[in-house]
Amino acid sequence: MMKEMAKFKRIETGVGQFDVLMKVAVASGEWNEVILGDNRRKELFLDGKAVRALIFMEESAKSGEILVKDGTQTKSIRRQPQSYKTQNFAPFLPQGVQAFVEKEAIGEHRAVTAVFINFDGYDEEEPQVNQLQYLFTNIISITEKYRGSLARINAHKKGSNLMLLFGAPISHGDDAEHGVLASMEISKLNIKPLRISTGMCSGFVYAGIVGSAWRKEYTVMGDAVNTAERLMETAKQTEVVVSESTYNLTHAKINYEEIKSAKVKGKEALLKRYVPKSIIEEKSFLFQFIGREIELQELADYINKGGLAIIVTGDAGVGKSRLLYEIKKKYEQTHKVLQGNGDEIKGSLHLFASMIAKEANIHTGEPETVQKEKLDKHISEVEKKRRAEKDAKGGELARRLSFIEAMLFGIREPDSLYEKIEAKLAFENLCDAIRYYIEYQINIFQ
């Protein structure tokens, strides 16, 4: 292999000549291997003495060197009791890669947000498979929820790394934001004795199939990938460290704290670092609203007629959110305005969850106990005001509080009414609760 590498020197590119270099480490000994995951995504997890030796040898080797551990002769593998013969190999491909191959797509340079997650704390000689499996399947769920792809798992000098990709093989438009939100959610997983730290970076990379007829894989290569891993190495336990490029793409939607810049391997300059803290729930607009007087008047005319469902459509970036913001500002003194936000990732019910959260002053990321306290207090106040009206009946909303808590906010009480009835009836009760909530709010305002 080293002889073949001589062919890859002084390669001409659009930005000058480059050498492709390699270093090799060889060791033998005992290692553990286990397949983590489920039918959505699987990966082969390796660790043990031989794997650890290779990592530290590779770290100390220089380009062009071949390091061989003393006594390298035999190997011993300790496999978990799993069937390798009957495996369906499709889950071993990152999400979206099979479609990429079937379309005979070629490699390309594209914008990607790369996320590296380090997890350690497990016994390297006798790894806690149940905890690792639980962590891995949770990460699969969160990654798929935010339209990402779990690219690979590999051993690291401290524990092991997972690489997630947002924007490759499939792009969804808000990939940097999705990467940050997924990382924030993953960082909250509390699976003892495992410890998690995360680094991420956005930028243009090469993404595609590399290899020969004998061995191929889908991979991404570029500075953004390397920087994400280096930032991960600077992160503390449970911390998500974001690059300046990712920050620039997402700071309008996510609140950050800038932390001390860090010196990392392969970079001459210090890297700026940011830690995401919370989601920005209210958009702010810096400039005066002009050029939409006709649309604003048309909307006002429809609203003044009453009893209408008005749908505003338009391409991304044309100003739909700003138009609705101006309408809200115009009418909030004379009308009760309930505002919710749709989200393709969180599903249709998020519209109503965000509406009620705004009224109850519930913020994303608050502890469940705080959210429940605020929600219970808000619903109680709405009921109280409703009962104060002349000839008004109350109680319908309060009786359905457990459905709002469980189905909109994920707050579940063991002995609640929600836990005692079937799913179809639960959904019907939630629909009734939302209807009563809106009716009560409107009647109270009037």
N, C-alpha and C positions, 0 to 999 in steps of 0.2 A: 504493500500500500504506500509506503514511504517513497519507493521508486516512482510509482505512478504520480505522486504529488508533484514531481518535477515538471510535469506537463502543464501545471496550473500556475506558472509564474509569469509575471509581467503581462497579465491579462488586460487587454485594451477595453476601456469602458468610456462612456460619454463624459466622465469626470476625471479621467486619467488612468494610469496603470495600477493594477493591484496584484498582490500575490495571495493565493489561497494556501493556508498553512494548516498543519495537522499535528497533533501530539497523541501518543498512545500510552495507555496504562494496561498492564496484564497482571492478573492475580487469580488465585483460586482459593477455595475454602467453602465453608458452609454458608448458605443463604436461605431465606424464606421466600416463598412466592405464593400469592393468593389472588384470585380474581375478585375484584371489588365491583359492585354495581348491580344492575338489574337489566331487564330486557330493553330498557331505553338506551343505556350506555354502560359499557364495561371497560375495565382496564386491568392489566396485569401489574400488581404491586409487588415490588422486590425490595428486600432489605436483609441485613445480616452482616456477618464479619467480612465476607468477601466483597460485598457491595460497598461497605464502609471503606475498606482498604482502597478500592478503585477510586472512590470519590476524592480521597485525600491525596492519592498519587497523581491523579489528573490535575488537581489544583496546584500541585507543586511542580509539575512537568513544564518544560519550556517548549515552544514551537519547534517541531522537528525531532523531538526526543521520543524514545521508546523506553518506558520504565517497566521493569518486570519485578514483581515481588519475590523475595527469596523463598524457595521451597514450592514454587508453582508447579504442581504435578497433577493433582487430582481435584475433584470437586464433589460436593455433597449437597443435594437439594432436599429441603423439607417442604413438601407441598401440603396444603390443606386438602381435606377429603372432598375434592370436586371432580366432576367428570370433564375431561378435556376433549374426549372423543365426540360427545354429543352437543358441543357448544354451537350455538347459532352465532356466526362471526359478524353479522351485520352490526350488532351493538358495539363492537370493538372499533367501529369507524366513528369519528366525531360527527355530531349532528350536521346534516347538510352535505357531507362529503360524498355519500352514495349517489345523490342526485347530481352532484358536480361531475362525478366520473361518468355517469350514464349519459350526460349531455356532451361528453367528450370535450369538456371545457379545458382551456389551457391556462397556464399560470398568468397572473397579472399583478400589477402594482395597484394597491387599493388602500383606502383609509380604514384602519383597524384600531380598536382599543384592546390591548393585551393586558390580561390580569394574571398575576402570579400569586398563588396562595400557598404559604408554607404552613405545614402542620407537623408538630412534633409533640413530645411528651409520652409517646408510646414506647414499649419495650422493644428495642431493635432486634433482640434475639428471639423473643416470644411475643410478637405484636398482638395487641388486643383487637382481634378480628371483628368482633361485634361492634365495638365503638368506631373502628375505621369504616366498616360497612355503613353504619348509621350516618356518619359524617359524609361519606361519598354519595349516598343516595339523596341526602338533603341538598348537597351542592348541585347534583343533577337537577333536582326539582326547581331550585332557585334559578339556575342558569337557563333552563328551558322557559321558565316563567318570563324572564327578561330577554328572550330571543337570542341567547348566546349559544356557544358551542364549547364543550369540554374537549380540549385538544389532546392533552396527554398528562401522564403522571410520571414523575421520575424522582429518584433518590437525590437528596441534597446533603451538603455537609452538616446541616442541622435538620434532621427529620426528612420530610419529603415535600415535593412541590407539585401543585396542580396548575396547569396553564389553561385559562379560559380565553376565548376570543369573542369579541362583539364586533360584527362587521365582516366576518369571513367564516365560512364560505358564502354566507348570505348577509346582505346589508338590509337594515330596517330604517335607516334615516337618523334615529336618535341613539346610535350605538354607544357613544361615549357616556351619555346619561344612563342608559341601561346598564352599562358596565359598572358605573359608580353605585347605582341603586342596588344591583345584585351583590356587589362587594360589601356594602353596608349591612345588608341582610345576612350574608354569610358570616360576617364578623360577630354577629350576635348569637351564633350557635354556641351553646354551652354543653360540650360533650367531654366530660372529664375522663381521663387525664389529658386529653388532647388540647393543644394550644395553637391558635391561629394568628397569622399576621399576613398582611396583603400589600402588594405594590402594583401600580398600574400606570400605563402610559398610552397615549394616542399618537398616531402618525401613519405615514405611508410605508407599507412593507410589500415585499414580494409574497404572494400567496398562491400556492398551486401544488401540483404533484411533482415530486422529485424522486429520482431513483432510476433503476434499470428494470429490465424484464424480470429479473430475479427478485427484486425487492423495491417496492415503491411505498411512499407515504405522502399524505397531505401535510404541508407544513407552512409556516410563515417565517420569513427571515427579514431582519431589518433592525435599525437602531431603536425603534419603539419597543420591540420585543426585549432586546438586551437591557434597555433602561428600566422597563417594568420589573425585571428580575432584580436589578441592582437596587431599585427603590424598595422592593420587598425585603431585601436584606437589611435595610435601615429601619424597618417598621418594628414597633413594639408589639407585645401581645395584644390581640383584638384590634390593633390599629390598622386603618386603611390609609396608605400614603399615595397621593395622587401627583402626577407630574404636572409641570406648568402647561403643557399642551392640552391635557385633559381638563385641567382647571379652566383654561380659556374657552373651551367648548361648552362647559357646563355651569359656570359660576352664575349665570342668569337664573338658573333653576335650583341650584343647591348652594347652601351656605357653607363656607369653608373657614378653617383657621390655618393661616400660614405658619409653619413651624420652621425651625432652623434648617438652613440649607446644608447639604451633605456632600462630602467628597466620596466618590465611588470609583470602583475599578473601571478603567477604560475611558474615563472622562477627565479632561484637564480642568474644566471649570466646575465650580460647585453647582449642584442641582437644587433648584427651588423645589420645596415640598409643601403640599397642602393636605389637610385632613378634613374630609367631609363631615359636617356636623348635623345638618337638618335640611329638609326640603323647603324651598321657598314656595309658600302656599298662595301668595297674592302677587300677581304681576304688577310691576311698576312701569310707567311710561315716562320717558325723559322729554319728549317733544310735544309741541302743540298739535292738537287734532285738527287737520285741515284736509279739504278735498273730498269729504264724504258726506257733505250736507244733504244731498239728494237721498242717499241710502238711509241717513239718520232720520229724515223727515218721513220717509216711506215706512220705516219701522215704527215711528211714533204714531202714524195714522192707523196702522194695524192694531197697535196696543190700545189706542183710544176706542176702537170698535169693541174690544173685549171678547172673551170666549174663544180665542183663536190659538192654535199651535202654529208658531212661526219658525220656519227652518231657514237658517242663513248658511249658504254654501259658498265655497270659493277655494281656489288653489292655496297651498301653503304659503304663508308670508304676505298675503294681500291685505291683512288687517281685520280679520273676523273678530279676534279677541278684543282688539281696541274698539271696534264698533259696538260690541256688546257692553264693554266697560263704560262707554259714553252713555249708552241707553240706561244702564244701571244708575249712573250718577245723576241723570236727568230725572228719574222717577223714584229714587229711594226715599225722598221726603214725602211723597204722596201715595206710594204703593209699598206693599210688603214685597221685597225682592229676596227670593231664596235662590242662592247660587250654588250650583254643583259643577263638578268637572268630570268629563268622560276620560277614560283611560283604557286603551286597547289591551294593556297587560293585566290590569286589575279587574276587568270585566264590567258588565253593564250596571251591576249594583253599586259600583264605586260612585256613580253619579249621585245617588241618594246618600251614601255614606259621607261623601265630602260635603254635601249640602248640610246635613245635620251636624257634622263636625265643626263646620264654620260657625253655625249658630250657637253651638255649645262651647266654643273656644277650645276645641280639642286639637292638639297638634301632633303631626306625625313624629314618631319616635318617643313619645311620652310613655312612661310605664303603664301597663294595663290597669293597675289599681287607680292611677290618676285619671285615665280615660273613663273608667267605669264611674268614678265619683262625679266627674264633670257631666257625663251623660245622664246619670240618674238625677242629678240636681236639675239639669235643664228640662228633662221630661216632666219632672215634678212641678217646675215653675210654669210650663206650658199648660199642664192640667189645672193648676191652681187658677191661672188667669182665665182658662176656659170656663171653669165652674163659676167664676165671678160674674159671667155674663147673664143677662136676664133670660130665663127659661132655657138655659143651656144645660145639656147633659155632658157629663165627663166620665172618665174612667176607661174608655175604650183604648186609648193610647197606652196608659199605664199598664193595662192588662197584657199588652203585647210587647212590653219593654224587653223581655228576654229574647224575642226574635230579632229586634233591632241590635241588641248587644252581640248576639251570636253570629248572625248572618251578615251584618254590615261592619262590625268591629272585631269579630273573632274573640269576643269575651264570653266564655261559657261558664254557667253555674250548674253544678251537678244535679240539683233538685228542681231546676226551673221547668216551666211548661214546655219550652223548646225541646228539652231532652226527653220529653215523655210522649211526643207525637211523631207520626211518620213524616217523611220529607215533603210530600205533596201538601199536607195540611200546614206544615211549617211555612212553606212558601206563600200559601194563601194568607196566612196570618201576617206575614211580613208585608205583603201587598196592602192589606187592610191597615196595618200600622203606618205605612208611608202615606196612604190616603188620609187617614185621620190627622197625621202630623201636619200635612199641608193645609187641610181644612181648618184645623185649630189655629194655625199661625195666621191665616188670612182673616178669619173671623175676629181674632183678638185685635189685629191691626185696625180693622174696620170699626 
